[in-house]
């Protein structure tokens, strides 16, 4: 079975629309983040080498390296989300006829739920970084592709907020509340002021159009 990243857009969308639980919102969150990083890379590539933007040449080259590394990380998280969800479904399918089976099943479910919390939290971190990178692209990139920098920030924002929903739903099922609260606190720190930051970047792009 080929990885999601190797499939055509049409096949991915068909699978997304189907009755299959995967791919789902978690994979889409990572995909939106990866698209944001790719758009930032596009802005860099169309700015680098232009005499008009010689003053920001080195900064854009550095930004390109960061956005490409981030794109690779987020692309990997598309599959990671599918993998952990499949593991969770397999855990829920474990036998539960006896008390021993119920206990063992619960332990496995709780262990997988922790990983299922970590994956979207990592996606949220990465999408927050994508927002930051898109800000540099919008601020320093070629005006010829400034709208693409705007699209980058909105894609990152969508990925971030969607990933947050998966953290919320998975932590709600965790019995280890200390772990859950720690992860929720980390998520809230990531989300702090992001709404304002995204709107500021969006408006900055609009003024340059």
Helices and strands as residue ranges (DSSP letters): G 4-6, H 9-17, H 25-45, G 51-56, H 57-92, H 99-140, G 143-145, H 146-171, H 177-191, H 194-208
